[in-house]
Amino acid sequence: MPVCSNGLRDTTYYRLTKEKKRWKSFHWPSSLNPNWSDEREQELADFYGGRDTPGFQHEVLGEHGRPSYGAFNHEQFKLCQKVYDGYRAVNIPGEELSDCDSEDEVRDRLDLLMCLAPEDGKFWIGADTGYTNDPSEVTVWQENKPALAEAGEGSMQLVFRLHTEHVAYPALAEAISIIDRYYNPRGIGIDNGGNGLSVVQDLKSLDKFRDQEFENKVRGFDFGSATIIGYDDADKPVRKRTKEYMTSLINRALSRRRVVFSIDDIDIENEFTTHTYTLQNGRVVYSKGNDHIVDSTRCAFLRREIEKLEGLNPHYEEVYVAPMATNPIF
């Protein structure tokens, strides 16, 4: 049976590949595919974040490479998948907006394509906005949704997901603005990578968004930074690496079954069950590629957590997110 390595040395698969006398192993790298080309190799290298990454080594070269670990527990994730009404996932390719001649036309087209309706409840929004040629994901989460009381107090249920490709950042800002008007979320978290910083700046500074109070509602997050999450008894700040802390918030919700995903959205399951990390000199480095929904979820969960931190901590009015001086985590 064909098996793909994850680089872990304590698995039966790894052991069998080393028992040359009892087993015969065949090395089938992706380059044996008849349609293989230099362009395809470069595409996969970009997708996995480079040729020296564990993902490229395992999935493309078919080699053991460096060990990688699942960022999320598969069993816990599966337990958080539910069938429920009201969830929608919308895909908007850039071609849908190509014939729009003005900002107003872009906004009207986005509004039409998303086809949203006003919702009551407590909502949080996360967004991972890639460069124009990259996919972007916006996720809308409802806290303590009454229909799923069994998830417990503080539960987060995904109610809407927007996927875009080849959409420029001004249109992404418009899309988030439209979503905000329908859901009126308590907070919006956006990844500052890619076009994220430009989206944040547009939402906070342009006059056309002024009435939506994005200055307080929107936060941009640098994944390679450190976040102050409180102060110790000596009044010294307690810092956590932002991307690791975001991930821990999701894992905590998964373990307590306080996050709810639609079982019908295969793209979500694909990302959460394949997202991995490696350890490099004691540092956690997460896999790149196929992680836009995950990063959007990270932003939503940290945005909600920051609201709690600011309400509980008397030492500051706004949670401080500091850039890391070296070795940012991506």
SVG drawing of the C-alpha trace seen along z (x, -y; Angstrom):
<svg xmlns="http://www.w3.org/2000/svg" viewBox="-32 -61 50 72">
<polyline fill="none" stroke="black" stroke-width="0.4" points="0.0,0.0 1.4,-3.4 2.2,-5.5 3.5,-9.0 6.0,-9.9 5.5,-12.5 9.2,-12.3 8.4,-10.9 11.0,-8.3 8.8,-6.4 6.3,-5.1 5.8,-1.6 6.1,-3.0 9.6,-4.5 10.7,-1.2 9.6,0.9 11.5,-1.3 14.7,-0.5 14.1,3.2 15.7,4.0 15.9,7.7 12.1,8.2 10.6,5.5 11.1,3.9 10.3,0.2 9.8,-1.7 10.6,-5.4 8.0,-7.2 8.7,-11.0 6.2,-13.2 8.8,-13.8 7.9,-10.3 4.5,-11.7 4.5,-11.9 3.1,-15.4 5.9,-16.6 7.7,-19.9 10.0,-22.5 6.9,-24.8 5.0,-22.2 8.0,-21.7 8.3,-25.5 4.5,-25.7 4.7,-23.0 7.8,-24.6 5.9,-27.8 2.9,-26.0 4.9,-24.2 7.1,-27.2 10.3,-26.0 12.2,-22.9 13.8,-22.4 10.5,-22.3 9.1,-19.1 5.9,-19.4 7.9,-19.4 10.3,-16.7 7.4,-14.4 4.7,-15.1 6.8,-15.9 10.2,-14.1 8.7,-11.2 11.5,-11.3 11.4,-11.1 12.8,-14.6 12.4,-16.5 9.6,-15.4 6.4,-17.3 3.4,-17.2 -0.2,-17.9 -1.1,-21.4 -4.6,-20.2 -5.9,-16.9 -7.9,-15.1 -10.2,-13.3 -11.0,-16.5 -11.7,-18.3 -14.0,-15.6 -16.1,-15.8 -16.6,-19.5 -18.1,-19.0 -21.9,-19.3 -24.8,-19.4 -26.7,-22.7 -28.8,-25.1 -27.8,-28.6 -24.1,-28.0 -23.0,-29.3 -19.8,-29.3 -19.4,-31.7 -16.7,-31.7 -16.0,-34.9 -13.4,-34.7 -11.9,-38.0 -13.5,-37.5 -16.9,-38.3 -15.7,-41.8 -13.7,-42.4 -16.4,-44.4 -17.1,-46.8 -16.1,-50.3 -16.4,-52.0 -16.1,-51.4 -19.9,-51.5 -20.3,-48.8 -17.8,-46.6 -19.6,-47.1 -23.0,-46.3 -21.7,-43.2 -20.1,-41.9 -23.3,-42.5 -25.3,-40.7 -22.9,-37.7 -22.7,-37.3 -26.4,-37.6 -26.4,-38.2 -29.2,-39.0 -29.1,-40.9 -28.4,-38.6 -28.8,-39.0 -26.2,-37.7 -22.7,-38.2 -20.3,-37.8 -16.5,-37.8 -14.8,-38.1 -11.4,-36.8 -9.7,-37.5 -6.6,-36.2 -6.1,-38.4 -3.5,-37.2 -1.9,-39.1 -4.0,-39.7 -3.0,-36.4 -3.5,-34.4 -6.7,-33.1 -8.3,-35.1 -10.6,-33.8 -13.1,-35.7 -14.8,-33.8 -17.8,-34.9 -18.3,-33.2 -21.2,-33.4 -20.6,-33.1 -23.0,-31.2 -25.4,-30.4 -28.6,-29.2 -29.2,-26.3 -26.0,-24.6 -26.2,-25.1 -24.6,-21.7 -21.3,-23.2 -21.2,-25.2 -20.7,-28.7 -18.2,-30.6 -18.7,-28.4 -17.9,-29.7 -19.9,-28.4 -18.8,-29.2 -21.8,-30.7 -20.4,-32.2 -17.2,-31.8 -16.1,-33.9 -13.4,-32.6 -11.9,-34.9 -9.2,-34.5 -7.6,-37.2 -9.4,-39.9 -7.5,-43.1 -7.3,-44.5 -9.7,-47.5 -12.4,-45.0 -11.5,-42.9 -11.9,-45.9 -15.3,-46.5 -16.3,-42.9 -15.4,-43.0 -17.3,-46.3 -20.4,-44.7 -20.2,-41.7 -19.8,-44.0 -23.0,-45.9 -25.0,-42.6 -23.5,-41.0 -22.3,-44.0 -19.5,-42.0 -17.9,-42.8 -14.5,-42.7 -12.6,-41.9 -9.1,-40.4 -7.0,-40.6 -3.7,-39.0 -1.3,-41.8 0.6,-39.7 -0.1,-39.8 -2.5,-42.6 -3.8,-42.5 -2.1,-45.7 -3.5,-47.6 -7.0,-46.3 -6.7,-47.3 -5.5,-50.8 -8.3,-51.3 -11.0,-50.2 -9.6,-52.5 -8.8,-55.6 -11.1,-55.9 -14.0,-58.3 -16.5,-55.9 -16.1,-53.5 -16.1,-56.1 -19.5,-55.4 -18.7,-51.7 -16.2,-52.6 -13.5,-50.3 -10.8,-52.3 -11.8,-50.4 -13.3,-47.3 -10.5,-46.2 -7.2,-44.8 -4.3,-43.8 -2.1,-40.9 1.5,-40.2 1.9,-36.5 5.6,-36.8 5.1,-39.0 4.7,-38.5 1.4,-39.4 1.2,-40.6 -1.5,-38.5 -1.3,-39.9 1.1,-40.8 2.6,-38.7 2.7,-39.4 5.7,-41.7 3.8,-43.7 6.1,-42.3 4.3,-41.7 3.7,-38.0 4.3,-37.6 3.3,-34.7 4.4,-34.2 1.3,-35.4 0.9,-32.5 1.5,-29.9 -1.0,-31.6 -3.6,-31.9 -3.2,-28.2 -3.5,-27.3 -6.8,-29.2 -8.2,-27.0 -6.8,-23.8 -8.3,-24.7 -11.7,-25.2 -11.4,-21.9 -10.5,-20.0 -13.5,-21.4 -15.8,-21.0 -16.6,-24.7 -16.0,-25.3 -18.4,-24.2 -17.7,-23.6 -20.0,-22.6 -19.5,-19.0 -20.4,-19.7 -17.5,-22.1 -14.8,-19.8 -12.3,-22.6 -12.2,-23.4 -11.6,-19.7 -8.8,-19.5 -7.0,-22.5 -7.3,-21.7 -6.3,-18.0 -3.2,-18.7 -1.8,-21.8 1.5,-20.8 4.4,-22.2 8.1,-21.4 10.5,-22.2 13.6,-24.1 16.0,-24.9 13.1,-24.6 10.9,-26.9 7.6,-26.1 7.4,-26.7 4.1,-26.1 3.6,-24.7 2.7,-27.2 0.2,-26.7 -3.4,-25.5 -3.8,-27.3 -5.9,-30.4 -9.1,-29.2 -6.9,-28.3 -5.3,-31.7 -8.6,-33.4 -9.8,-31.4 -6.7,-32.3 -7.5,-36.0 -11.1,-35.7 -10.1,-33.7 -7.4,-36.1 -9.6,-39.1 -12.2,-37.7 -9.5,-36.9 -8.0,-40.4 -11.5,-41.7 -11.3,-39.6 -7.8,-40.6 -8.5,-44.3 -11.6,-44.0 -9.8,-42.1 -6.3,-43.8 -6.1,-47.1 -2.6,-47.9 -3.4,-48.9 -6.2,-50.1 -5.2,-48.1 -3.4,-44.8 0.1,-45.5 1.4,-43.4 5.1,-43.7 7.2,-42.7 9.8,-40.0 13.3,-41.2 14.5,-38.0 13.3,-34.7 9.7,-35.5 7.4,-32.5 5.5,-32.0"/>
</svg>
